[in-house]
Amino acid sequence: MIDARLLFGTSLLALAVPAAAETLPINAADPAAADVIDLIRISVERFEGEDGAAFAQALEAELADANFRGGPFYHVVAPESGAPTDALVTGTIRSSVEDVPVIEKRQRCTEYDPADKKKCLQEIDVDIRCRRRTATVATTVRLVVINDGSIRYTRPLNARDQVTYCPDRSAPQSVEDYFTATFRNQVRAIRSDLAPRDYTLDVRVDESTKGLTKPVQAAFKAAVRQTKTDPFGACSAWNLMSRDTEPTPALAFNMGLCAEMEGELDAAVAWYANAQRQGSRSGAIPQALARIDRHRRALGAWVARKVSLGRE
């Protein structure tokens, strides 16, 4: 039913968002959800089900393309090669379509205004024959460690789409397109569970000058504008301000972003906490703290992985 070339033909959704306003580039990372620290060589077996071979092929390509810290995270081994492997990914995939007749009501004009043919004077309800299509995809996946047979990871992935199409209303997408998009999303979800990801995203700075004296306000605004061409220069300007004036919530938040941009995660957390103590209720701060927590866990797992391989 699905073509692996179509399934894997669209690249990963970009996590880095183009800067639409004054932003700073932040390096971030998400850890793998599964315990894969000691797994280097991995194989993907065909999944059970009509679409299992194409799904496995797409997942194999996705895992082979999983990079972290500048290099591939896994060495993907073809299961039919007989080469040694640390773990095996396998599972099942079931897709189905149910199409049933349904009746919907419409209004039909039975009498028009003789003076205005577009104006209806009387309407009646009529039945029209439609079809209700329900498409479902049920996928299960598991990661089995070869040396002890333990199951390190398992996850069910279920999707359902129901649309009604009539002579006067078509379905928004074909069932084939729905299945292709769903399989692609499930492959990406499994990749996110089995391998960490590092990326860069643009985070908007706080432009508020509330609490700053007028001379400092001008310098603060100039630094905000400078982020477009020289983010490190903007951070240097804010750093000078923070030495000479009591940081406001906006200044403290921006200093947190600067520290995060430079990889100083402890300092970033301290600055974000400072902004909260100053009264900031910005939702960007909890987001930043959660982002830093994920980054720390990803880096910690990466160090543990290198230690397990004797590279640290």
FIGUTI-436926 format. One record per residue (C-alpha): residue number from 1; residue in three letters; x, y, z. Coordinates in pm, 1 decimal. Layout:
N
{num:NUM residuo:ALA u:X v:Y w:Z}
...
//
This chain:
312
{num:1 residuo:MET u:0.0 v:0.0 w:0.0}
{num:2 residuo:ILE u:279.6 v:243.9 w:77.8}
{num:3 residuo:ASP u:596.9 v:323.0 w:-109.6}
{num:4 residuo:ALA u:905.0 v:365.2 w:109.5}
{num:5 residuo:ARG u:1034.8 v:626.9 w:-132.5}
{num:6 residuo:LEU u:724.9 v:837.2 w:-70.9}
{num:7 residuo:LEU u:734.2 v:767.4 w:300.4}
{num:8 residuo:PHE u:1091.7 v:883.0 w:337.5}
{num:9 residuo:GLY u:1094.9 v:1129.4 w:50.0}
{num:10 residuo:THR u:1001.2 v:1430.1 w:264.0}
{num:11 residuo:SER u:1281.1 v:1555.7 w:486.5}
{num:12 residuo:LEU u:1248.3 v:1592.3 w:862.1}
{num:13 residuo:LEU u:1047.8 v:1885.0 w:984.4}
{num:14 residuo:ALA u:1292.5 v:2162.9 w:1053.3}
{num:15 residuo:LEU u:1328.1 v:2236.7 w:1424.4}
{num:16 residuo:ALA u:1517.1 v:2556.7 w:1358.3}
{num:17 residuo:VAL u:1269.0 v:2835.7 w:1283.4}
{num:18 residuo:PRO u:1377.5 v:3123.4 w:1058.6}
{num:19 residuo:ALA u:1415.9 v:3444.1 w:1253.5}
{num:20 residuo:ALA u:1107.2 v:3660.4 w:1197.7}
{num:21 residuo:ALA u:1195.1 v:3908.1 w:1472.2}
{num:22 residuo:GLU u:1483.0 v:3991.5 w:1702.7}
{num:23 residuo:THR u:1608.2 v:3651.2 w:1811.9}
{num:24 residuo:LEU u:1915.0 v:3467.3 w:1935.9}
{num:25 residuo:PRO u:2029.2 v:3129.2 w:1796.4}
{num:26 residuo:ILE u:2007.8 v:2868.5 w:2071.5}
{num:27 residuo:ASN u:2175.1 v:2529.1 w:2048.0}
{num:28 residuo:ALA u:1946.0 v:2266.5 w:2197.9}
{num:29 residuo:ALA u:1921.6 v:1890.1 w:2223.5}
{num:30 residuo:ASP u:1657.3 v:1631.2 w:2304.9}
{num:31 residuo:PRO u:1755.3 v:1299.4 w:2461.9}
{num:32 residuo:ALA u:1637.6 v:961.7 w:2340.2}
{num:33 residuo:ALA u:1335.6 v:834.1 w:2530.3}
{num:34 residuo:ALA u:1466.5 v:478.4 w:2534.0}
{num:35 residuo:ASP u:1773.9 v:347.4 w:2716.3}
{num:36 residuo:VAL u:2014.5 v:314.8 w:2423.9}
{num:37 residuo:ILE u:2339.4 v:433.4 w:2583.0}
{num:38 residuo:ASP u:2525.8 v:108.0 w:2517.5}
{num:39 residuo:LEU u:2371.1 v:20.4 w:2181.1}
{num:40 residuo:ILE u:2590.4 v:102.3 w:1881.8}
{num:41 residuo:ARG u:2498.8 v:-146.5 w:1607.9}
{num:42 residuo:ILE u:2128.1 v:-172.6 w:1537.3}
{num:43 residuo:SER u:1913.7 v:-362.6 w:1287.4}
{num:44 residuo:VAL u:1557.0 v:-307.8 w:1170.4}
{num:45 residuo:GLU u:1361.7 v:-619.9 w:1077.1}
{num:46 residuo:ARG u:1056.4 v:-618.6 w:853.7}
{num:47 residuo:PHE u:742.6 v:-529.9 w:1046.5}
{num:48 residuo:GLU u:449.6 v:-768.1 w:1024.8}
{num:49 residuo:GLY u:165.4 v:-651.3 w:804.5}
{num:50 residuo:GLU u:103.3 v:-560.7 w:442.5}
{num:51 residuo:ASP u:300.2 v:-235.6 w:475.8}
{num:52 residuo:GLY u:566.1 v:-381.2 w:706.4}
{num:53 residuo:ALA u:849.6 v:-403.0 w:455.0}
{num:54 residuo:ALA u:816.1 v:-42.6 w:335.5}
{num:55 residuo:PHE u:772.4 v:83.7 w:692.7}
{num:56 residuo:ALA u:1086.1 v:-99.6 w:810.0}
{num:57 residuo:GLN u:1282.0 v:32.4 w:513.8}
{num:58 residuo:ALA u:1181.2 v:390.0 w:595.2}
{num:59 residuo:LEU u:1263.1 v:345.2 w:964.7}
{num:60 residuo:GLU u:1601.1 v:194.2 w:878.1}
{num:61 residuo:ALA u:1683.2 v:498.3 w:663.6}
{num:62 residuo:GLU u:1568.4 v:733.9 w:938.0}
{num:63 residuo:LEU u:1786.1 v:568.2 w:1202.6}
{num:64 residuo:ALA u:2082.9 v:558.3 w:966.3}
{num:65 residuo:ASP u:2039.2 v:934.3 w:922.3}
{num:66 residuo:ALA u:2014.4 v:1002.5 w:1297.0}
{num:67 residuo:ASN u:2308.8 v:1227.9 w:1379.6}
{num:68 residuo:PHE u:2419.7 v:1369.6 w:1713.8}
{num:69 residuo:ARG u:2718.8 v:1586.9 w:1801.4}
{num:70 residuo:GLY u:2838.5 v:1587.9 w:1442.4}
{num:71 residuo:GLY u:2823.1 v:1217.7 w:1360.0}
{num:72 residuo:PRO u:2589.8 v:919.4 w:1316.7}
{num:73 residuo:PHE u:2441.2 v:791.0 w:1639.4}
{num:74 residuo:TYR u:2398.3 v:433.2 w:1517.4}
{num:75 residuo:HIS u:2574.7 v:194.7 w:1286.6}
{num:76 residuo:VAL u:2276.0 v:41.3 w:1107.9}
{num:77 residuo:VAL u:2327.6 v:-323.1 w:1012.0}
{num:78 residuo:ALA u:2114.0 v:-505.7 w:755.0}
{num:79 residuo:PRO u:1951.0 v:-798.9 w:938.8}
{num:80 residuo:GLU u:1997.2 v:-1031.5 w:640.6}
{num:81 residuo:SER u:2374.4 v:-971.0 w:644.2}
{num:82 residuo:GLY u:2429.5 v:-1185.9 w:950.9}
{num:83 residuo:ALA u:2669.7 v:-923.6 w:1088.9}
{num:84 residuo:PRO u:2675.6 v:-881.0 w:1467.0}
{num:85 residuo:THR u:2428.0 v:-630.9 w:1607.0}
{num:86 residuo:ASP u:2350.8 v:-498.0 w:1953.3}
{num:87 residuo:ALA u:1976.3 v:-460.6 w:1916.0}
{num:88 residuo:LEU u:1688.5 v:-538.7 w:1686.5}
{num:89 residuo:VAL u:1391.0 v:-315.1 w:1608.8}
{num:90 residuo:THR u:1076.2 v:-494.8 w:1502.0}
{num:91 residuo:GLY u:700.2 v:-469.0 w:1529.2}
{num:92 residuo:THR u:368.2 v:-481.9 w:1348.8}
{num:93 residuo:ILE u:168.2 v:-237.1 w:1139.6}
{num:94 residuo:ARG u:-197.8 v:-270.7 w:1050.9}
{num:95 residuo:SER u:-392.9 v:-27.9 w:834.1}
{num:96 residuo:SER u:-759.1 v:-45.4 w:743.9}
{num:97 residuo:VAL u:-1031.6 v:152.5 w:570.8}
{num:98 residuo:GLU u:-1405.1 v:132.9 w:640.2}
{num:99 residuo:ASP u:-1641.8 v:303.1 w:397.9}
{num:100 residuo:VAL u:-2012.9 v:317.9 w:490.8}
{num:101 residuo:PRO u:-2311.5 v:501.1 w:341.1}
{num:102 residuo:VAL u:-2463.9 v:789.3 w:535.9}
{num:103 residuo:ILE u:-2741.9 v:1039.2 w:472.9}
{num:104 residuo:GLU u:-2705.2 v:1413.4 w:516.4}
{num:105 residuo:LYS u:-2964.8 v:1689.2 w:492.8}
{num:106 residuo:ARG u:-2950.0 v:1977.9 w:249.7}
{num:107 residuo:GLN u:-3185.3 v:2266.3 w:175.6}
{num:108 residuo:ARG u:-3322.8 v:2298.2 w:-174.1}
{num:109 residuo:CYS u:-3506.5 v:2597.8 w:-308.9}
{num:110 residuo:THR u:-3851.8 v:2519.6 w:-454.0}
{num:111 residuo:GLU u:-3963.1 v:2875.5 w:-529.9}
{num:112 residuo:TYR u:-3760.5 v:3177.2 w:-640.2}
{num:113 residuo:ASP u:-3861.3 v:3543.2 w:-633.7}
{num:114 residuo:PRO u:-3980.3 v:3631.0 w:-985.6}
{num:115 residuo:ALA u:-3816.5 v:3972.8 w:-949.1}
{num:116 residuo:ASP u:-3486.3 v:3834.0 w:-822.6}
{num:117 residuo:LYS u:-3394.3 v:3485.0 w:-937.9}
{num:118 residuo:LYS u:-3116.1 v:3466.5 w:-676.3}
{num:119 residuo:LYS u:-3361.9 v:3513.2 w:-389.7}
{num:120 residuo:CYS u:-3532.9 v:3199.9 w:-258.5}
{num:121 residuo:LEU u:-3886.0 v:3229.0 w:-124.6}
{num:122 residuo:GLN u:-3934.0 v:2869.0 w:-12.5}
{num:123 residuo:GLU u:-3697.5 v:2584.3 w:77.6}
{num:124 residuo:ILE u:-3736.4 v:2219.2 w:167.5}
{num:125 residuo:ASP u:-3503.9 v:1966.7 w:329.5}
{num:126 residuo:VAL u:-3378.8 v:1687.7 w:106.1}
{num:127 residuo:ASP u:-3163.4 v:1383.6 w:171.8}
{num:128 residuo:ILE u:-2836.5 v:1328.4 w:-11.9}
{num:129 residuo:ARG u:-2632.8 v:1011.7 w:-18.6}
{num:130 residuo:CYS u:-2278.6 v:1041.4 w:121.8}
{num:131 residuo:ARG u:-1999.5 v:810.5 w:231.1}
{num:132 residuo:ARG u:-1819.9 v:810.0 w:563.8}
{num:133 residuo:ARG u:-1461.9 v:689.1 w:540.7}
{num:134 residuo:THR u:-1273.1 v:579.6 w:850.5}
{num:135 residuo:ALA u:-902.0 v:507.3 w:812.4}
{num:136 residuo:THR u:-697.8 v:359.9 w:1098.7}
{num:137 residuo:VAL u:-333.6 v:275.8 w:1149.0}
{num:138 residuo:ALA u:-218.9 v:62.8 w:1444.0}
{num:139 residuo:THR u:155.4 v:22.0 w:1482.7}
{num:140 residuo:THR u:355.7 v:-142.8 w:1757.8}
{num:141 residuo:VAL u:732.4 v:-127.7 w:1785.1}
{num:142 residuo:ARG u:984.2 v:-278.9 w:2021.0}
{num:143 residuo:LEU u:1359.8 v:-274.4 w:2067.6}
{num:144 residuo:VAL u:1516.4 v:-603.3 w:2171.5}
{num:145 residuo:VAL u:1873.1 v:-624.4 w:2305.4}
{num:146 residuo:ILE u:2052.1 v:-920.7 w:2148.2}
{num:147 residuo:ASN u:2294.1 v:-1018.5 w:2426.0}
{num:148 residuo:ASP u:2026.2 v:-1076.4 w:2690.6}
{num:149 residuo:GLY u:1696.8 v:-1072.0 w:2497.6}
{num:150 residuo:SER u:1557.0 v:-790.3 w:2708.6}
{num:151 residuo:ILE u:1297.9 v:-552.4 w:2564.5}
{num:152 residuo:ARG u:1434.8 v:-203.4 w:2620.1}
{num:153 residuo:TYR u:1159.0 v:-14.9 w:2445.6}
{num:154 residuo:THR u:804.8 v:-72.3 w:2330.2}
{num:155 residuo:ARG u:541.1 v:166.3 w:2208.5}
{num:156 residuo:PRO u:198.2 v:148.2 w:2044.2}
{num:157 residuo:LEU u:121.1 v:414.7 w:1783.5}
{num:158 residuo:ASN u:-240.2 v:455.2 w:1679.2}
{num:159 residuo:ALA u:-399.9 v:697.8 w:1437.0}
{num:160 residuo:ARG u:-755.9 v:738.9 w:1312.5}
{num:161 residuo:ASP u:-908.3 v:968.1 w:1052.3}
{num:162 residuo:GLN u:-1276.7 v:996.2 w:969.4}
{num:163 residuo:VAL u:-1418.5 v:1206.9 w:687.0}
{num:164 residuo:THR u:-1754.6 v:1228.2 w:515.8}
{num:165 residuo:TYR u:-1766.5 v:1307.5 w:147.3}
{num:166 residuo:CYS u:-2075.4 v:1385.3 w:-58.2}
{num:167 residuo:PRO u:-2159.3 v:1482.7 w:-413.9}
{num:168 residuo:ASP u:-2119.7 v:1846.2 w:-307.4}
{num:169 residuo:ARG u:-1818.8 v:1793.4 w:-77.1}
{num:170 residuo:SER u:-1506.7 v:1590.5 w:-149.0}
{num:171 residuo:ALA u:-1265.9 v:1435.4 w:100.5}
{num:172 residuo:PRO u:-981.4 v:1672.2 w:204.2}
{num:173 residuo:GLN u:-718.5 v:1412.8 w:110.0}
{num:174 residuo:SER u:-703.0 v:1067.7 w:-39.5}
{num:175 residuo:VAL u:-672.7 v:768.4 w:187.8}
{num:176 residuo:GLU u:-334.5 v:692.4 w:29.6}
{num:177 residuo:ASP u:-209.2 v:1039.6 w:122.5}
{num:178 residuo:TYR u:-339.7 v:995.7 w:476.3}
{num:179 residuo:PHE u:-162.2 v:662.3 w:519.1}
{num:180 residuo:THR u:163.3 v:798.2 w:374.8}
{num:181 residuo:ALA u:160.0 v:1099.8 w:611.2}
{num:182 residuo:THR u:70.3 v:882.0 w:911.1}
{num:183 residuo:PHE u:343.7 v:626.3 w:842.2}
{num:184 residuo:ARG u:595.9 v:907.8 w:800.1}
{num:185 residuo:ASN u:493.6 v:1066.7 w:1131.6}
{num:186 residuo:GLN u:515.9 v:733.3 w:1310.8}
{num:187 residuo:VAL u:863.3 v:666.6 w:1170.3}
{num:188 residuo:ARG u:975.0 v:1006.2 w:1297.9}
{num:189 residuo:ALA u:822.6 v:943.3 w:1639.5}
{num:190 residuo:ILE u:1014.3 v:615.8 w:1671.3}
{num:191 residuo:ARG u:1336.9 v:784.3 w:1561.4}
{num:192 residuo:SER u:1288.4 v:1051.1 w:1831.3}
{num:193 residuo:ASP u:1243.1 v:778.4 w:2091.7}
{num:194 residuo:LEU u:1548.2 v:578.3 w:1985.4}
{num:195 residuo:ALA u:1806.3 v:849.4 w:1914.2}
{num:196 residuo:PRO u:1886.8 v:1193.2 w:2058.2}
{num:197 residuo:ARG u:1867.9 v:1504.4 w:1845.7}
{num:198 residuo:ASP u:2064.1 v:1829.4 w:1851.9}
{num:199 residuo:TYR u:1947.7 v:2136.2 w:1666.1}
{num:200 residuo:THR u:1944.8 v:2514.5 w:1664.6}
{num:201 residuo:LEU u:1636.1 v:2727.1 w:1706.7}
{num:202 residuo:ASP u:1581.7 v:3102.4 w:1707.6}
{num:203 residuo:VAL u:1432.8 v:3230.1 w:2034.6}
{num:204 residuo:ARG u:1287.6 v:3576.9 w:2051.9}
{num:205 residuo:VAL u:1447.6 v:3820.3 w:2295.0}
{num:206 residuo:ASP u:1244.8 v:4031.2 w:2537.5}
{num:207 residuo:GLU u:1219.3 v:4385.2 w:2400.1}
{num:208 residuo:SER u:1056.7 v:4546.7 w:2704.6}
{num:209 residuo:THR u:1237.6 v:4855.1 w:2841.4}
{num:210 residuo:LYS u:1016.8 v:4880.0 w:3149.0}
{num:211 residuo:GLY u:1221.5 v:4966.4 w:3458.1}
{num:212 residuo:LEU u:1521.1 v:5106.5 w:3269.1}
{num:213 residuo:THR u:1630.5 v:5469.5 w:3272.9}
{num:214 residuo:LYS u:1597.4 v:5657.0 w:2943.7}
{num:215 residuo:PRO u:1969.7 v:5647.8 w:2854.7}
{num:216 residuo:VAL u:1979.1 v:5274.7 w:2925.9}
{num:217 residuo:GLN u:1656.1 v:5223.6 w:2730.3}
{num:218 residuo:ALA u:1822.4 v:5357.6 w:2416.6}
{num:219 residuo:ALA u:2121.2 v:5125.5 w:2458.5}
{num:220 residuo:PHE u:1889.1 v:4832.2 w:2531.6}
{num:221 residuo:LYS u:1687.2 v:4895.1 w:2214.0}
{num:222 residuo:ALA u:2008.0 v:4925.8 w:2010.8}
{num:223 residuo:ALA u:2119.3 v:4586.1 w:2143.2}
{num:224 residuo:VAL u:1782.5 v:4436.5 w:2049.1}
{num:225 residuo:ARG u:1828.3 v:4560.2 w:1693.0}
{num:226 residuo:GLN u:2187.2 v:4432.1 w:1692.0}
{num:227 residuo:THR u:2069.0 v:4073.1 w:1743.2}
{num:228 residuo:LYS u:1982.6 v:4059.5 w:1371.4}
{num:229 residuo:THR u:2343.4 v:4103.7 w:1260.0}
{num:230 residuo:ASP u:2565.2 v:4047.5 w:1564.2}
{num:231 residuo:PRO u:2406.0 v:3839.5 w:1842.0}
{num:232 residuo:PHE u:2728.9 v:3815.1 w:2042.1}
{num:233 residuo:GLY u:2772.3 v:4191.2 w:2020.0}
{num:234 residuo:ALA u:2418.8 v:4238.3 w:2150.0}
{num:235 residuo:CYS u:2496.0 v:4007.6 w:2441.5}
{num:236 residuo:SER u:2812.0 v:4204.8 w:2520.6}
{num:237 residuo:ALA u:2605.0 v:4522.5 w:2533.4}
{num:238 residuo:TRP u:2350.4 v:4366.5 w:2768.3}
{num:239 residuo:ASN u:2629.7 v:4229.2 w:2982.9}
{num:240 residuo:LEU u:2769.9 v:4580.5 w:3029.9}
{num:241 residuo:MET u:2424.1 v:4708.8 w:3123.6}
{num:242 residuo:SER u:2378.7 v:4433.1 w:3381.7}
{num:243 residuo:ARG u:2696.3 v:4548.4 w:3557.8}
{num:244 residuo:ASP u:2584.4 v:4909.0 w:3588.7}
{num:245 residuo:THR u:2212.7 v:4874.0 w:3651.4}
{num:246 residuo:GLU u:1977.3 v:4645.0 w:3838.5}
{num:247 residuo:PRO u:1861.7 v:4385.2 w:3582.4}
{num:248 residuo:THR u:1497.3 v:4412.4 w:3486.3}
{num:249 residuo:PRO u:1297.0 v:4102.2 w:3396.1}
{num:250 residuo:ALA u:1364.6 v:4165.2 w:3026.2}
{num:251 residuo:LEU u:1736.7 v:4223.8 w:3073.8}
{num:252 residuo:ALA u:1770.0 v:3916.2 w:3297.2}
{num:253 residuo:PHE u:1582.0 v:3702.1 w:3044.6}
{num:254 residuo:ASN u:1800.4 v:3821.0 w:2758.5}
{num:255 residuo:MET u:2111.6 v:3750.3 w:2962.8}
{num:256 residuo:GLY u:1974.7 v:3400.7 w:3017.2}
{num:257 residuo:LEU u:1937.4 v:3358.1 w:2642.2}
{num:258 residuo:CYS u:2290.8 v:3483.8 w:2588.9}
{num:259 residuo:ALA u:2429.8 v:3234.3 w:2839.1}
{num:260 residuo:GLU u:2229.5 v:2954.2 w:2679.9}
{num:261 residuo:MET u:2353.1 v:3055.8 w:2333.8}
{num:262 residuo:GLU u:2712.2 v:3029.8 w:2458.7}
{num:263 residuo:GLY u:2650.2 v:2689.1 w:2618.2}
{num:264 residuo:GLU u:2669.3 v:2818.9 w:2977.1}
{num:265 residuo:LEU u:2362.6 v:2631.3 w:3095.3}
{num:266 residuo:ASP u:2410.4 v:2687.6 w:3469.8}
{num:267 residuo:ALA u:2443.3 v:3062.0 w:3416.9}
{num:268 residuo:ALA u:2139.0 v:3058.8 w:3191.9}
{num:269 residuo:VAL u:1927.3 v:2891.2 w:3460.5}
{num:270 residuo:ALA u:2046.5 v:3149.4 w:3715.8}
{num:271 residuo:TRP u:1950.9 v:3439.6 w:3486.4}
{num:272 residuo:TYR u:1607.5 v:3291.8 w:3413.2}
{num:273 residuo:ALA u:1551.1 v:3252.7 w:3787.9}
{num:274 residuo:ASN u:1657.6 v:3616.8 w:3830.2}
{num:275 residuo:ALA u:1396.1 v:3722.8 w:3574.8}
{num:276 residuo:GLN u:1129.6 v:3531.7 w:3764.2}
{num:277 residuo:ARG u:1234.1 v:3691.9 w:4093.1}
{num:278 residuo:GLN u:1199.3 v:4028.7 w:3923.4}
{num:279 residuo:GLY u:836.6 v:3943.2 w:3855.9}
{num:280 residuo:SER u:846.2 v:3804.0 w:3503.6}
{num:281 residuo:ARG u:555.0 v:3577.0 w:3419.4}
{num:282 residuo:SER u:666.9 v:3512.1 w:3065.5}
{num:283 residuo:GLY u:587.8 v:3164.4 w:2938.1}
{num:284 residuo:ALA u:923.8 v:3174.3 w:2759.2}
{num:285 residuo:ILE u:1104.3 v:3111.0 w:3089.0}
{num:286 residuo:PRO u:943.8 v:2772.5 w:3171.3}
{num:287 residuo:GLN u:1002.0 v:2678.3 w:2807.6}
{num:288 residuo:ALA u:1369.0 v:2772.2 w:2838.4}
{num:289 residuo:LEU u:1412.2 v:2579.0 w:3164.0}
{num:290 residuo:ALA u:1249.3 v:2269.9 w:3011.1}
{num:291 residuo:ARG u:1470.5 v:2308.6 w:2703.7}
{num:292 residuo:ILE u:1782.8 v:2325.7 w:2920.0}
{num:293 residuo:ASP u:1673.2 v:2019.5 w:3117.4}
{num:294 residuo:ARG u:1637.2 v:1820.2 w:2794.3}
{num:295 residuo:HIS u:1972.9 v:1951.9 w:2672.8}
{num:296 residuo:ARG u:2146.7 v:1846.7 w:2994.4}
{num:297 residuo:ARG u:1994.3 v:1499.0 w:2985.5}
{num:298 residuo:ALA u:2096.2 v:1453.2 w:2622.5}
{num:299 residuo:LEU u:2453.7 v:1560.0 w:2694.4}
{num:300 residuo:GLY u:2468.0 v:1343.3 w:3007.9}
{num:301 residuo:ALA u:2355.1 v:1038.1 w:2812.7}
{num:302 residuo:TRP u:2609.1 v:1116.5 w:2540.8}
{num:303 residuo:VAL u:2893.7 v:1129.2 w:2794.4}
{num:304 residuo:ALA u:2772.9 v:803.2 w:2951.7}
{num:305 residuo:ARG u:2766.1 v:646.0 w:2604.3}
{num:306 residuo:LYS u:3127.0 v:744.4 w:2538.6}
{num:307 residuo:VAL u:3230.5 v:612.8 w:2879.6}
{num:308 residuo:SER u:3062.4 v:279.1 w:2806.2}
{num:309 residuo:LEU u:3263.3 v:260.8 w:2484.2}
{num:310 residuo:GLY u:3586.5 v:351.6 w:2660.4}
{num:311 residuo:ARG u:3619.7 v:678.3 w:2467.5}
{num:312 residuo:GLU u:3609.8 v:913.0 w:2764.2}
//
